[in-house]
Amino acid sequence: MKDRKPDTDLVHGGRRREWRGPAVNVPVHRASTILFDSVAELRAAAPEFGKAYYGLHGTPTQWALAEALTELEPGAAGTMLYSNGLAALTAAIMAVLAAGDEILVTDSVYGPTRRFCDGLLKRYGVATRYYDPMIGGGIADLIGERTRAILLESPGSLTMEVQDVPAICAAARARGVATLLDNTWATPLFFPAMAAGVDLSILAGTKYVGGHADVMLGSVTANADWYPRLERASWDLGHSVSPDDAWLGLRGLRTMAVRLRQHEANALKVAHWLKARPEVGAMLHPSFPDCPGHDLWVRDFRGATGLFTFALRGGGDAERVRFIDALELFGIGYSWGGYESLVLPVDPKPIRTATACQGEGPLVRLHIGLEDPDDLIEDLARAFDLGGATP
Ligand SMILES: *Cc1c(COP(=O)(O)O)cnc(C)c1O
């Protein structure tokens, strides 16, 4: 069936009869060695998607997850899997660049990606220049002789700027520059990246694909221009993901559409309640006008997920810490995208090098889980009333 809707792809993607047998699901298929029937067969074989060759190149469990992710991005040629999101990002960057090249990276980028660019990547002779996430088509002025790639992240980590992905990709394509998007927040369900002109779309599957805070996963989905090079680089770097983790990814993926819509509804309810509180300043949630790029989110996205940042009005870190410590239903910890709510104090200002960021006052990042949002609101109200933040 052509033109299946994404919800249908999530349910049916990767479930080939030859991989699952008569059962509904593809099982956990463990293998390092693959046996060949003869020397002739061994010599004729080569690593290839969907062909048993060696554990590094996957078994039906990993292929099923890769195929399901590829089907979510119309225009994609294939998907490579990684043991976490950061490994996916660094592999994609290494696949497209060589010594002497330059990469343009959004100033709102995920912190560990910045550390990779400023450290290891620099040591291997690739220069990084950070750009204003709101630059849009103006990126054309930054593309130089040595620029070979542009890394986007939309919305940005911590500060949530929504980028003009189509305009940046169009400018890049006109100059033969590859575009890489960290699409972890929206997933292909809420932002189909290939359709917007992105060459390599990256997910930390640890977040919404897994969805249950119990697995580390990453993926890069690439178009035909880049998939062969991505595949080669990933194998050369020795990347693989365990079949158990791939299976958890598949398990999570099947329900991702319903989970995302519930995260969205719950987060909107909590965010609107917060915005009306005297203790709250800027609401850095893409569906709020306070958020840089809000209009682009309205134009380009099919939804919002559960992660956003807000500013406390007045007070400093001590008040912020008291507020956070008073919360009972929100866990304090890194990562997000699971079924449970999380809270984190975030301080993006000192990290930025190209631009200042929005939001006066101490910032708090929330991930809104699948609890009843009224209970979350009651928890937040109680933490405010305990004097955690001063209006
Ligand atoms: C968490 C995250 C990553 C890294 O994923 P891990 O699986 O934790 O390595 C990358 N990008 C974004 C935007 C993230 O939030």
The ligand as a MOL file (V3000), in Angstrom:
LIG
                    3D

  0  0  0     0  0            999 V3000
M  V30 BEGIN CTAB
M  V30 COUNTS 15 15 0 0 0
M  V30 BEGIN ATOM
M  V30 1 C 19.9330 12.9530 24.7640 0
M  V30 2 C 20.2460 13.6460 23.4950 0
M  V30 3 C 21.2680 13.1830 22.6750 0
M  V30 4 C 22.1690 12.0360 23.0540 0
M  V30 5 O 21.5100 10.8370 23.2250 0
M  V30 6 P 22.1520 9.6990 24.1650 0
M  V30 7 O 21.4250 8.4870 23.7520 0
M  V30 8 O 21.8940 10.1220 25.5670 0
M  V30 9 O 23.6140 9.6340 23.8300 0
M  V30 10 C 21.4690 13.8400 21.4880 0
M  V30 11 N 20.7310 14.9060 21.1270 0
M  V30 12 C 19.7490 15.3810 21.8940 0
M  V30 13 C 18.9640 16.5550 21.4430 0
M  V30 14 C 19.4830 14.7790 23.1120 0
M  V30 15 O 18.5280 15.2760 23.8990 0
M  V30 END ATOM
M  V30 BEGIN BOND
M  V30 1 1 1 2
M  V30 2 1 2 3
M  V30 3 2 2 14
M  V30 4 1 3 4
M  V30 5 2 3 10
M  V30 6 1 4 5
M  V30 7 1 5 6
M  V30 8 2 6 7
M  V30 9 1 6 8
M  V30 10 1 6 9
M  V30 11 1 10 11
M  V30 12 2 11 12
M  V30 13 1 12 13
M  V30 14 1 12 14
M  V30 15 1 14 15
M  V30 END BOND
M  V30 END CTAB
M  END
